[in-house]
Amino acid sequence: MKKSLFATTAALIMGLGLSASALAVDGEVKKIDADNGKITLKHGEIKSLDLPAMQMAFRVANPAWLKTVQVGDKVDFTADKVGGQFTITTLEVKK
C-alpha cells in the first residue's frame, strides 16, 4: 500500500510539473555506515515527514550511493518512511 501511495504521490508531483528536487532538503554528511546501509546527515526541516532540523541516521534506498559521498559533503536529498524506517529516496552531492 505504501509503495502505491508513494508512486501515486510521485506521479501527482510530476503531473504538476514539480520534480523530486523541488522537495529536496539540504543536508551535510556526518557519518557513513556502509556495512549497515546508513548515512547520518545534519539536515534542515523535512516537512513531508514532520521532522525538525536535526542530525540523524537514515537508511538509504540504494546502498551504492554511500560510495558517492564523503563526510563533510553537502547534499540535496529526499526521504520517506519505508518499511517503518526513515529512508533516503534520492541523494545528490551539491557541486
C-alpha positions as CSV (number, residue, x, y, z in Angstrom):
1,M,0.0,0.0,0.0
2,K,2.8,2.5,0.9
3,K,4.6,1.8,-2.3
4,S,1.5,2.5,-4.4
5,L,0.8,5.6,-2.3
6,F,4.4,6.8,-2.9
7,A,4.1,6.1,-6.6
8,T,0.8,7.9,-6.8
9,T,2.2,10.9,-5.0
10,A,5.3,10.9,-7.2
11,A,3.1,10.8,-10.3
12,L,1.0,13.6,-9.0
13,I,4.1,15.7,-8.3
14,M,5.4,15.0,-11.8
15,G,2.0,15.8,-13.2
16,L,2.1,19.2,-11.5
17,G,5.4,19.9,-13.2
18,L,7.4,19.6,-10.0
19,S,10.4,17.4,-9.6
20,A,11.8,15.5,-6.7
21,S,14.4,18.2,-6.4
22,A,11.6,20.7,-5.6
23,L,11.1,18.6,-2.5
24,A,14.8,18.1,-1.7
25,V,16.2,19.0,1.7
26,D,19.7,20.4,2.3
27,G,22.0,18.2,4.3
28,E,25.6,17.6,5.3
29,V,27.1,14.2,5.6
30,K,28.3,13.5,9.1
31,K,28.8,9.7,9.1
32,I,28.7,6.9,6.5
33,D,27.9,3.3,7.7
34,A,28.2,1.3,4.5
35,D,28.1,-2.0,6.4
36,N,24.5,-1.2,7.7
37,G,23.4,0.8,4.6
38,K,23.0,4.0,6.7
39,I,24.1,7.6,6.4
40,T,24.0,10.3,9.2
41,L,23.0,13.7,7.9
42,K,22.7,17.1,9.6
43,H,19.6,18.4,7.8
44,G,17.0,21.1,7.5
45,E,13.4,20.6,8.3
46,I,11.7,17.7,6.4
47,K,8.1,18.9,6.2
48,S,6.8,15.8,4.5
49,L,7.9,13.7,7.5
50,D,7.1,16.3,10.1
51,L,10.8,16.3,11.2
52,P,12.5,19.5,12.5
53,A,16.1,20.4,11.5
54,M,18.5,18.0,13.3
55,Q,21.2,15.4,12.8
56,M,20.0,11.8,12.4
57,A,20.8,8.5,10.7
58,F,18.8,7.3,7.7
59,R,18.7,4.0,5.7
60,V,19.4,4.5,2.0
61,A,17.2,3.1,-0.7
62,N,20.4,2.4,-2.8
63,P,23.5,1.4,-0.8
64,A,25.7,2.3,-3.8
65,W,25.0,5.9,-3.0
66,L,27.2,5.6,0.0
67,K,30.2,5.2,-2.3
68,T,29.5,8.5,-3.9
69,V,29.6,10.7,-0.8
70,Q,32.2,11.6,1.8
71,V,31.9,13.0,5.3
72,G,31.6,16.8,5.0
73,D,29.8,16.7,1.6
74,K,26.8,19.0,1.2
75,V,23.9,17.1,-0.3
76,D,20.3,17.5,-1.5
77,F,18.1,14.6,-0.6
78,T,14.5,13.4,-0.3
79,A,13.3,11.0,2.3
80,D,10.3,8.9,3.1
81,K,9.2,6.3,5.6
82,V,9.8,2.9,4.0
83,G,9.0,-0.3,6.0
84,G,8.7,1.8,9.1
85,Q,12.2,3.4,8.8
86,F,13.2,6.8,7.6
87,T,14.9,6.2,4.3
88,I,16.8,8.4,1.8
89,T,15.0,8.0,-1.5
90,T,17.2,10.4,-3.6
91,L,20.7,11.7,-2.8
92,E,22.8,14.1,-4.8
93,V,26.1,15.8,-3.9
94,K,26.0,19.6,-4.3
95,K,28.6,20.9,-6.7
